[in-house]
Amino acid sequence: MRERLTLLPGWGLGTAPLQPLAEALHGLDPHLRVEIEPLPSLDSGTPEDWLDELDANLPQDCWLGGWSLGGMLAAQLAARRGAHCRGLLCLASNPRFVAEAQWPAAMPANTFAAFRQGCAEDGRATLKRFALLCAQGAGDARGLSRLLLGAAPHDSSDTLLAGLDLLAALDGRAALQDFVGPQLHLFAGGDALVPAGAAAALLELLPDVEIGLIDTASHAFLLERPHEVAAAIQAFLHEAGDG
């Protein structure tokens, strides 16, 4: 049976950052069907609303994956679908985006609150700042941030704020523990949004899943180094298929 992988994008920047990765994966394995699905355009920050929308529209019995917020949603959907999800791929995706006492390897709550306030005041300026943060740590951070921002959709302020509220509300720890299928979590060593320490914290939480760290790479490592990320994914899919 031909493998099918559905990838979800992160907050605010649309599907374009995932395209080079999809092309690299197809180059490595022409039999792998990779589909990039946009996130729902919702004004709600309630996780169940997003999951209901995704569950109704995404194909069943495929691999689920995503970048950052997309990976967090993929994890929740994988746990919901159980045996009807082939496996899970999370890219620069923290189980919790906003830190708490039991999960400190995340963005400080006051930093996130200030970011959300900035988005409420000027969504486009905040998106520009976000693109710079995504690219921080890359060899050509400014060039990468321009690529990210240039292809970003013009979402409404309500949609952007709902996505941020969703980021703050999601906690994937239970979902990741509940999902019994194969999991690959890739982190970036120079990520300015998801601390590299999240990889060690996740390994402690889930000692039996595959966790990798791509050194000296930015949060946007799937656009910065798509072939390296694709090679790690392809090797994992091959291993999971043999298992």
C-alpha positions as MATLAB code, in Angstrom:
seq = 'MRERLTLLPGWGLGTAPLQPLAEALHGLDPHLRVEIEPLPSLDSGTPEDWLDELDANLPQDCWLGGWSLGGMLAAQLAARRGAHCRGLLCLASNPRFVAEAQWPAAMPANTFAAFRQGCAEDGRATLKRFALLCAQGAGDARGLSRLLLGAAPHDSSDTLLAGLDLLAALDGRAALQDFVGPQLHLFAGGDALVPAGAAAALLELLPDVEIGLIDTASHAFLLERPHEVAAAIQAFLHEAGDG';
ca = [
       0.000    0.000    0.000;
       1.294    3.409   -0.927;
       2.170    5.474    2.144;
       0.305    8.741    2.590;
       1.536   11.610    4.747;
      -0.572   14.633    5.621;
       1.379   17.651    6.890;
      -0.050   20.657    8.750;
       1.633   24.086    8.819;
       2.450   26.329   11.752;
       0.850   29.550   12.938;
       0.348   32.455   10.577;
       2.740   31.572    7.733;
       0.608   29.256    5.618;
       1.561   26.124    3.713;
       4.452   27.479    1.590;
       7.217   26.747    4.171;
       6.370   23.027    3.931;
       6.571   22.818    0.136;
      10.367   22.297   -0.178;
      10.166   19.496    2.394;
       7.324   17.807    0.507;
       9.351   18.011   -2.722;
      12.462   16.634   -0.995;
      10.459   13.728    0.430;
       9.018   12.930   -2.985;
      12.528   12.995   -4.445;
      13.681   10.427   -1.894;
      10.610    8.216   -2.240;
       8.347    8.737   -5.277;
       5.889    6.234   -3.764;
       5.269    8.459   -0.738;
       2.204   10.648   -1.233;
       2.722   13.905    0.665;
      -0.168   16.332    1.064;
       0.052   19.725    2.770;
      -3.241   20.812    4.282;
      -3.899   24.371    5.484;
      -5.040   24.940    9.029;
      -8.723   25.773    9.499;
      -9.670   29.460    9.435;
     -11.429   29.636   12.783;
     -12.088   32.463   15.212;
     -12.104   30.001   18.125;
      -9.119   29.207   20.314;
     -10.739   26.019   21.642;
      -8.721   22.911   20.656;
     -11.792   20.704   20.140;
     -13.168   23.064   17.488;
      -9.936   22.807   15.485;
      -9.686   19.047   15.937;
     -13.297   18.496   14.860;
     -12.644   20.519   11.690;
      -9.415   18.665   10.912;
     -10.881   15.246   11.676;
     -13.745   15.890    9.286;
     -11.507   17.022    6.424;
      -8.241   15.062    6.618;
      -7.911   11.557    5.161;
      -8.099    8.575    7.490;
      -5.462    5.863    7.886;
      -2.512    8.049    6.873;
       0.581    9.368    8.604;
      -0.046   12.706   10.320;
       2.598   15.343   10.812;
       3.165   19.035   11.135;
       5.411   21.949   11.882;
       5.153   23.717   15.250;
       1.417   24.357   15.857;
       0.655   21.909   13.037;
       2.602   19.202   14.854;
       0.743   19.903   18.084;
      -2.586   19.491   16.295;
      -1.364   16.369   14.489;
      -0.465   14.810   17.854;
      -3.935   15.467   19.248;
      -5.592   14.121   16.112;
      -3.364   11.022   16.116;
      -4.422   10.239   19.682;
      -8.071   10.785   18.760;
      -7.851    8.491   15.724;
      -5.769    5.777   17.360;
      -5.344    2.811   15.010;
      -6.662    4.928   12.119;
      -3.433    6.952   12.187;
      -0.375    5.206   10.734;
       2.099    7.296   12.729;
       3.104   10.788   13.802;
       5.806   13.256   12.694;
       6.317   16.419   14.755;
       8.739   19.088   13.464;
       9.945   21.810   15.854;
       6.778   21.104   17.805;
       6.721   21.423   21.589;
       4.069   19.448   23.528;
       3.392   22.751   25.315;
       4.231   26.018   23.584;
       3.855   28.141   26.719;
       5.870   27.199   29.785;
       4.405   26.065   33.073;
       5.928   24.687   36.265;
       5.778   21.071   35.060;
       7.038   21.948   31.560;
       9.590   24.794   31.760;
      11.218   24.031   28.362;
       8.881   26.349   26.462;
       8.204   30.045   25.857;
       7.853   32.016   29.118;
       4.229   32.948   29.792;
       4.978   36.688   30.054;
       6.807   36.637   26.702;
       3.839   34.916   25.080;
       1.379   37.374   26.659;
       3.361   40.322   25.272;
       3.468   38.667   21.847;
      -0.299   38.159   21.869;
      -0.859   41.766   22.892;
       1.322   42.901   20.007;
      -0.732   40.782   17.615;
      -3.968   42.326   18.897;
      -2.534   45.799   18.239;
      -0.843   45.136   14.870;
      -1.163   41.670   13.387;
       1.036   42.258   10.327;
       3.904   43.752   12.336;
       3.689   40.831   14.768;
       3.785   38.349   11.887;
       6.948   40.044   10.603;
       8.508   39.713   14.043;
       7.408   36.071   14.156;
       9.066   35.335   10.806;
      12.314   36.824   12.158;
      12.071   34.612   15.250;
      11.405   31.540   13.091;
      14.547   32.291   11.075;
      16.773   33.188   14.035;
      19.674   30.754   14.188;
      19.784   30.153   10.429;
      22.835   30.910    8.303;
      20.895   33.584    6.388;
      18.253   34.552    8.907;
      17.073   37.707    7.123;
      16.754   35.962    3.775;
      14.863   33.083    5.371;
      12.507   35.440    7.212;
      11.733   37.252    3.954;
      10.848   33.932    2.330;
       8.557   33.054    5.223;
       6.799   36.409    5.301;
       6.556   36.801    1.528;
       4.430   33.678    1.144;
       2.306   34.208    4.275;
      -1.474   34.434    3.770;
      -3.300   37.588    4.803;
      -5.241   36.112    7.702;
      -7.581   38.315    9.687;
      -6.542   39.534   13.128;
      -9.263   37.358   14.663;
      -7.846   34.253   12.985;
      -4.293   35.083   14.064;
      -5.395   35.684   17.650;
      -7.439   32.480   17.689;
      -4.331   30.591   16.573;
      -2.323   32.111   19.406;
      -5.030   31.232   21.918;
      -4.951   27.699   20.548;
      -1.156   27.581   20.978;
      -1.549   28.590   24.607;
      -4.352   26.087   25.254;
      -2.842   22.966   23.664;
      -1.034   20.465   25.869;
       0.013   17.390   23.959;
       1.635   15.370   26.728;
      -1.320   13.077   27.378;
      -2.045   12.662   23.659;
       1.554   11.683   22.922;
       1.510    9.170   25.748;
      -1.829    7.736   24.605;
      -0.893    7.304   20.932;
       0.678    3.868   20.474;
       1.767    4.250   16.836;
       5.306    5.188   15.756;
       6.415    8.754   16.514;
       9.267   10.923   15.235;
       9.981   14.275   16.877;
      12.620   16.509   15.267;
      13.918   19.609   17.028;
      16.302   22.371   15.919;
      19.398   23.217   17.946;
      19.167   26.977   17.290;
      15.379   27.305   17.641;
      14.356   30.665   19.130;
      10.754   29.561   19.764;
      11.031   25.960   20.986;
      14.003   25.510   23.350;
      16.339   22.655   22.485;
      15.736   21.477   26.077;
      12.252   20.394   24.973;
      13.875   17.417   23.214;
      15.377   16.122   26.470;
      12.123   16.770   28.344;
      10.172   14.850   25.714;
      12.633   11.954   25.818;
      12.077   11.735   29.559;
       8.319   11.729   29.008;
       8.426    9.282   26.067;
      11.597    7.159   26.277;
      10.431    4.753   23.542;
       9.845    7.210   20.676;
      12.320    8.538   18.109;
      13.601   12.024   18.956;
      16.217   13.872   16.908;
      18.014   17.214   17.120;
      19.328   19.018   14.044;
      22.179   21.182   15.290;
      22.662   24.849   14.375;
      19.261   25.042   12.676;
      16.394   27.490   13.133;
      12.724   26.945   13.967;
      12.155   27.099   10.194;
      14.570   24.220    9.605;
      12.140   22.500    7.250;
      12.567   25.443    4.848;
      16.202   26.123    5.751;
      17.398   22.502    5.424;
      14.600   20.530    3.750;
      16.793   17.719    2.417;
      18.280   16.971    5.823;
      14.847   16.921    7.453;
      13.460   14.815    4.603;
      16.280   12.282    4.975;
      15.527   11.889    8.694;
      11.817   11.425    7.977;
      12.412    8.978    5.126;
      14.753    6.864    7.255;
      12.163    6.775   10.041;
       9.311    5.839    7.685;
      11.459    3.072    6.216;
      12.304    1.737    9.672;
       8.675    1.926   10.804;
       7.596    0.085    7.657;
      10.056   -2.708    8.404;
       8.880   -2.962   12.021;
];
